Amino acid sequence: MGLSASLAVLGWTRMTILIGCFAGAAHLDNKQRSVPNSYWKVWIKSAVLIWLLEIAIRTDDWITYCTMAAVLAYGSTSLIGTPAIADLKRGSWIDWAVLVWYGVGIYGIFSGVLEYVPIDDLVSILSFNVDSKEGIWLQTILVIPVMFFIKMAWKLRLLHGGADAKALLLVAVLIPSWATFVPFNGSTFVPPVFALLVWGGLGFFLLPISLILHNIIEGNVKTFQDITMIWHATRMPLDEITDNFVWLLDEVIISPEGDPSIVSSLQPPKKTPSREELMIKIEELRLMDAEDAWVTKKYPLLSYIFPGTILLMILGDPIWWILYLTGLS
């Protein structure tokens, strides 16, 4: 599929912003296990501006602009929250402006449904020309269910970090569709944000292999219990545990006969212990003459999504590749 020069420039600008944004976010997440909202607020401005330029190049339909406002309003709740009744009563101009923004978005959605969706033939929307007014409007409004999926994954703890969810929400705005970018190889099947998430997820499949090799090289395999630990954990000196982002898996257990022993858990604790609780567990291990312990690192998803941005640029959609290699595409 060929692109006009203007759309191609937007596409490459988007990829440049994506790589730069995720490089910085991955660094922050690795360093302090959090990415402040101020970071995402800076990058979202560029994403919104480019989306506006894309719509301006592709269509002059005001309904699409209003629908875009609805998408941004829905996504913004993760960064700025929602207008509070108390603030509205106090006359907060920001809350009133956001409320008007919501109204514009809702108007755009209803106008688009009335204008473009044939009630007696809903299936026909699947055959919209992607470059027609109705096709561009459909691409815009479909970002809302994508955002809903991301937010639900966050609430259900399928995405453990708020930074991970906000990063994916930003991608949904930065690259809402494949309309401005054609990968070097392959084709497309799912929205760009899901393609990027899959690329990042594939990195997690390589993690157990790398841990097994690391533990074998370091000589951490000495007992049968060690074999059950090497695919998801590694040993760390007790003195270093409190200074790293890890979960301690070893603890001292007293048997019914009163004999203490060190037991390694396959799963991290459901509730992260406080620093004081962690120090107590470490001291108990020292009393058992232990010098190191099994730990599992708190791997930030952004560290795996960042390399996925390069794969997205070169190979495009991983779902398409899976379908292609299995003969289903």
Steps between C-alpha positions, in 0.01 A plus 500: 500500500645834396478814709502864404813693591314689773367186668837328469668791681241477776556125523876527543457787743270279704752216505777738605289636784398148602858375522623814680211498747532131586878519530464769767210324671684167511802674655286665769310180572822303536659764720214585737215261406268789423442752224339829615183629335691811396707283266194370314342847489801630307491225237122491459506855364704386201275199449184713496653756263602232249158337518338836425732543201414152374126569513552839333688332213256214456161669548318825570227325698421690821328189643835320507661790687225492762530122530873539551415730790297215653795262465737746667247575774468132583875448500571813702330360811814294564711817522279784622200316644142619449331830586385508861160642590654696788752661263228580247298673772805704592521614140825323408553597137711190436222267614242692298725493193542123535124462541441693177767283339302191604186651351671562165622142496160352578344717229759371252426137581123537467532705181731238351264217584207685344699602195703191419354191669210338311276364774347240269841373381754530778731242341561738209726715718762226464520576129555875535777638278782585742556836328135603484343736755313218667811279498715767665228565758479127574877476546478790744216369717650150513781641713249519788453120536878462468543740794225319691688171461821658630325658799323176589829310475644751746206472742508120484877509567582340165716810467662546838646846457322826440790605278440197277133589453571869437770410250255286303232770517751744355574257215126475429498877442840530335435220247122446497516303174741386229382780269829695515754223532594195295749259665814401313381139491175315550154643524246598766210331675440645849526866617859627545475517879407130523776410254751683720369328813540159337858579397573601859330188632715278281803634686362347820506157335878533459548599865483145647758378248742779589449437874565126463824566313604765753442272798683209340801719416503652850486155660168557675372148430599279794183325611172382349325798657740727312382347171146617576627856558746565216241586234352800682747605772867551575717505810606832651726578800294591805678835534375609155133404525369815668670722241340329199149471359447132584269267688666274756391140443693331784379500860561309818223259593469323837384139471249345745801337670651845554777464242568809285568464128523723194212458256488658153165613362417472132285813516572851626299617804148622422573809709836671467662502846616824655871571528488413870329165432754426228791575734357257757480221240856570386627490859325165553681364192832627635438313825474187284850580364360593157705743295262538207140420413269438209333817375286588203548840345214741446526519123333815362293431190625820338848349480357236268262725309782739407685247278159419356487848347793407273336169406175682430680733261685221319259207508165665564225291653611175675147358481514528121833313502356224716203462263731513199747242629218264601337536158190674631564830322 
